[in-house]
Each structure stands twice: as C-alpha cells, then as structure tokens.
Amino acid sequence: MLKSFDIPFKSQVLGLYNGTFEKDLAPLAPARQVPILKTPEGHIVFDTLVIAETLVEAHPSAAPWPKNPAQRGAARSLVAQMHSGFSALRTHCPMNLQNALQEFEVQDDLHADLAYLETLWHHAFNMSGDQDWLFGAYSLADVFFAPVAARIACYKLPVSQRVQNYVDKHLALQDFRQWRAMGLTKHCDPFPTTWPAPRHLGPAHVPFRPRSRHGGHLKTQHALIRAIQ
Ligand SMILES: N[C@@H](CCC(=O)N[C@@H](CS)C(=O)NCC(=O)O)C(=O)O
C-alpha cells in the first residue's frame, strides 16, 4: 500500500509463526494483529482499512482513491466488502506467496464468494471503461484486492478470463513481485500449512531483488509492521 503510492517507509517483520509474535507485539500495544503502522509521530495505527485512511489523510497528493466521485464511492464500497466479507475465501484459501496448488476442491461457499467477486470486479470494470485496473489508474481498491489475486493464482480458482487477466496484471506488477520476493527470503519451520502438490505461483518466477524504489536508501517516515506470510 505505501509503496504503491510512493510513501517512504521502513518495514519490520514480526514472528507470526515462530513463537515470538506476542513478544514482538508488546511495544505495539494494543494492536494484536498485523499489519500495524507507526506514524512519524510515533502513533500506532492498526487494521488495514484504518492504515489506508491514515495514509490518505497524511498524503492527500498521493491520490490513492479514484478522483471521480462515483468511482470513489464504488471503490470504497468494494474495499469495505473485501474488508468485512469473503469469509469462505479467507477460510479455505490462506494466503501463500511461496507455492501454488495443482488441484484444489472448491466448496459451495467459496463458489459463492467467487461469484460475488466477479460481480464486484465487473461492476468496477464497467464503470471505468474496462481498463487494466479496477477504476482506471491503480487505486486503493486494487491494493486491497492484491491478496485476493494472489489467492486466485495460488489455488488456481475458477474465474472468468476477464478476472484472470486482472489477476495476471497483479502478479506481473513490479511492487507485487518485490513484495513476493521479500516474502520468499523468509522461511517458516515448521511451515504453517500443508501443501500436497506445490508448484510455482506464476505467471513467471521472476527474480527480483528486494530493494527500495528510491535507490536502496529509505528515508524512514512510516514503519509498516507485518508478519511473515
Ligand atoms: N482486520 C484486520 C485483520 C488482520 C489479520 O487477520 N492479521 C493476521 C495476519 S494476516 C494476524 O495478525 N494474525 C495473527 C493473529 O490473529 O494472532 C486487518 O485487515 O488489518
């Protein structure tokens, strides 16, 4: 999110799966889940939606929401739906940027989530004139659906060609590839999920060196605290 809108930050990883999570969280109280944002003033802000709105306030020129009011309202609605719903997708398809499955059985409730996802995304494509991103230029709506795109790729979920094109667009995005490359440098032992038949996520296993878009030296303004996925 911060990177997509060119907001400098320093990232700190907490040990979600290695037993240090509670201890790592202690200085960030009362947050008890990641991600967490620490502002330049030292304020702790947690929950992705609140982090997004905090950044919008602090960096209005970054323009992370669509300019057009109708599209902005729709973008916010889609993000809210994502944030508060899609429980089947979350339950059956935990995020994993390391591997993808060859075969995965899609349950009825997951089919229903995917159908609703198609409805929401096509609504956005129709509003914006069917461009690459949901509302034309890359916006917070795309940020919030990036993990959904990763899940669709990871579990090879059945989606329409239009939606698959949108997913591929996410996977090919430089910031997405860098995010994933940074994740691949971390290893969990034991790995938290059982993967019967892993394969590469695709569309290409593109080598990407984790580094800052600003030439390697990040000027620390925000600290984004996240966990090993
Ligand atoms: N509503 C929260 C959900 C955050 C969330 O589920 N975080 C997970 C990792 S993705 C977490 O911290 N899990 C650890 C735990 O619940 O103990 C948000 O969107 O920020």
The ligand as an SDF file (V2000), in Angstrom:
LIG
                    3D

 20 19  0  0  0  0  0  0  0  0999 V2000
   -8.8710   -6.8370   10.1610 N   0  0  0  0  0  0  0  0  0  0  0  0
   -7.5110   -6.9900   10.1820 C   0  0  0  0  0  0  0  0  0  0  0  0
   -7.1450   -8.4560   10.0610 C   0  0  0  0  0  0  0  0  0  0  0  0
   -5.6770   -8.6190   10.2340 C   0  0  0  0  0  0  0  0  0  0  0  0
   -5.2820  -10.0740   10.3210 C   0  0  0  0  0  0  0  0  0  0  0  0
   -6.1220  -11.0070   10.1710 O   0  0  0  0  0  0  0  0  0  0  0  0
   -3.9850  -10.2930   10.5730 N   0  0  0  0  0  0  0  0  0  0  0  0
   -3.4610  -11.6310   10.7030 C   0  0  0  0  0  0  0  0  0  0  0  0
   -2.3410  -11.8670    9.7110 C   0  0  0  0  0  0  0  0  0  0  0  0
   -2.8970  -11.5790    8.0710 S   0  0  0  0  0  0  0  0  0  0  0  0
   -2.8340  -11.7690   12.0690 C   0  0  0  0  0  0  0  0  0  0  0  0
   -2.2080  -10.8610   12.5690 O   0  0  0  0  0  0  0  0  0  0  0  0
   -2.9990  -12.9390   12.6590 N   0  0  0  0  0  0  0  0  0  0  0  0
   -2.3780  -13.2500   13.9070 C   0  0  0  0  0  0  0  0  0  0  0  0
   -3.3700  -13.4950   14.9930 C   0  0  0  0  0  0  0  0  0  0  0  0
   -4.5830  -13.2940   14.7890 O   0  0  0  0  0  0  0  0  0  0  0  0
   -2.9100  -13.8860   16.0830 O   0  0  0  0  0  0  0  0  0  0  0  0
   -6.8720   -6.1510    9.0670 C   0  0  0  0  0  0  0  0  0  0  0  0
   -7.3290   -6.2020    7.9320 O   0  0  0  0  0  0  0  0  0  0  0  0
   -5.9100   -5.4400    9.3620 O   0  0  0  0  0  0  0  0  0  0  0  0
  1  2  1  0
  2  3  1  0
  2 18  1  0
  3  4  1  0
  4  5  1  0
  5  6  2  0
  5  7  1  0
  7  8  1  0
  8  9  1  0
  8 11  1  0
  9 10  1  0
 11 12  2  0
 11 13  1  0
 13 14  1  0
 14 15  1  0
 15 16  2  0
 15 17  1  0
 18 19  2  0
 18 20  1  0
M  END
$$$$
